[in-house]
Amino acid sequence: VRARVMQVDQSPDVSYQDIGGLDDQVSEVRETVEMPLKSPEMFDEVGIDPPSGVLLHGPPGTGKTMLAKAVANQTDATFIKMAGSELVHKFIGEGAKLVRDLFELARQHEPSVLFIDEIDAIAAKRTDSKTSGDAEVQRTMMQLLSEMDGFDERGEIRIIAATNRFDMLDRAILRPGRFDRLIEVPKPDETGREQIFKIHTRGMNLAETVDFKSLAAEATDASGAEIKAICTEAGMFAIRDDRTEVTEADFRDAWEKIQAEESDDEVSKT
Ligand code: ATP
């Protein structure tokens, strides 16, 4: 059962070229995760330790998981993913053991990239209420910290964590030797959005007139995941209309539909 919660992917199929609008973030990840795996001798010769853990933070659907997968792909490392929420909610009382198993799995699959999504689920600031659930979360986090403290920085395991709620994190996990390199992954700007449109329409049959510049200008505030959804939905509009070519109007209709669905969600949440 445990093996199923920890996702192991020998060769993730994401490359840096699939990531739009995050040039600085890609460079940082290459420097902090790829370099130590590919050229550990550089760090030995210079005499410094690479960062122990890298923390990606930013809104949902902006490409954090993609970055971690791409670096694993580039280094031929095994990609191992686990969500913080699963560590504490799936098997009550087993969080600390799962963390130990996770590091053991990473050691067995060296070189490996260990990706812990939703790290906030186990590393949120302490609340005042001392419920038993909190104690369990605390134990899980202590186990993670102790695995990291006893970690060989120059070894063949790299740890990447991600969160959408940076402000909620317990600062203890950001100390030196832990997640000591922070990389912010924001929503894309206009140029980034245009790139992401182009990436997700690579395989699509497009009408010649589709202008991604103006679509990118209109889809303000869209995340990468939302742009991907716009592209798929645009294709659906073409299919409903019995066309095989996707037009710019299809993309506009798709964005409107997705926005309408999102505002419905907002209403139903309140
Ligand atoms: P979450 O915080 O919700 O886990 P995330 O930041 O990890 O989100 P991803 O899982 O990397 O987001 O992105 C979801 C999907 O959205 C990706 O599989 C990809 O198709 C698309 N996407 C997101 N960001 C980008 C981007 N910068 N370039 C291209 N595609 C993107």
Boltz pocket constraint, residues with backbone or C-beta under 6 A from the ligand:
constraints:
  - pocket:
      binder: B
      contacts: [[A, 18], [A, 19], [A, 20], [A, 21], [A, 22], [A, 58], [A, 59], [A, 60], [A, 61], [A, 62], [A, 63], [A, 64], [A, 65], [A, 66], [A, 67], [A, 117], [A, 162], [A, 163], [A, 164], [A, 188], [A, 196], [A, 199], [A, 223], [A, 224], [A, 225], [A, 226], [A, 228]]
      max_distance: 6.0
